[in-house]
Amino acid sequence: MIFLIINGMLVVSAYASLVAKTNRCKCFCGILTAVLSVVSLLLFLYLQESSGGPDYGQIIFQRVLPLGGYSLMFLLGLAIYLRNKKPKETTES
């Protein structure tokens, strides 16, 4: 149940980071997307190992593709954060 809630929050935060109007909101949602994707990935691995692991010959579909999807969500959140954060102002004397 927790896994489904976190995945739902992940999808909502990814959508919000793409459609938000302010940079602060985009940065917050980008970080939230990255963090939630890591938490979802860890929960996915825990649930898969507790149920016995992937079936023989199905490791690509049952482990590698979901890992790639969560990794892409992490990179999406990180990219949105880095693109929208404000650069530090430098003062030259």
N, C-alpha and C positions, 0 to 999 in steps of 0.2 A: 504494500500500500504506500509506504514512504517513497519507494522507487517511482511509482506512478505520479505522486504529487511533485517530486523534485523534477521529473521529466516535464511535467506540465508547466512548472515554473520556469524551466529552461526555455521552452518554446515561447512562452509569453515574454520573457526578458529579451530573447533574441529578436522577436518581432518589435518590441518596444524600442530597442536600441536602433532599429532600422528606420522607424517612423517618427521618432521623437524630434522635436523642433529645436530644443536648446542643447548646447554642447555638454553642459553639466549633466543633463539627463542621459544623453548618449554615452558619456563616460561611465556613469554609474551603472547603466544597464549593460554596457560592454564588460565591465569587471564582473558584474553579477552573472552574466552569461558564461564567462570563463570559469568562474568558481563553481557554478552549478554543473557545468559539463564535467569537471574533474570529480565532483561528488557523485554524479550519476555514473561515471565510468567506474569508480571504486565500488559503488553499490552493485553495478552490473556484474563485475568480476566476483564479488562476494556471493551474490545470488547464484551465479553460474557454478562456482566451485562447491557451494553447499548442496546443489542439486546433482552433483556428480560430474560436472565438466561437460565439454562438448562431446557429441557422438563421434565414433570412429569415422574418419574420412570427411567429417563435416566441420572441421576446425575453421576453415576459411569463412564459411557462412555464419557460423555460430560464435566466433570470437574475433576474427580479423576485421571483418566488415563493420561490426558495431564499434570496435576500437577506433577504426578510421573515422567513423561518423562523429564520435565524441571528440576526437582530436580536431576535426574540422570545426566543430562548434567552439572549441577552446581557442583555436586560431582566429575565428571570426570575432569572438568577443575581445580578444587581445588587439586585433587590428582596428576594431571600432574604437576602443579606448585610446590607442596610440594616435589614431587619425584625428580625434576630437579633443585631445587634451590641449590646454593652453600652453604655448611655449613660455619659458621663463624670460622675463624682460631683463635685459642686461643694460647696465648704465656704465657708460665709458666716461672717464674723466679726462 
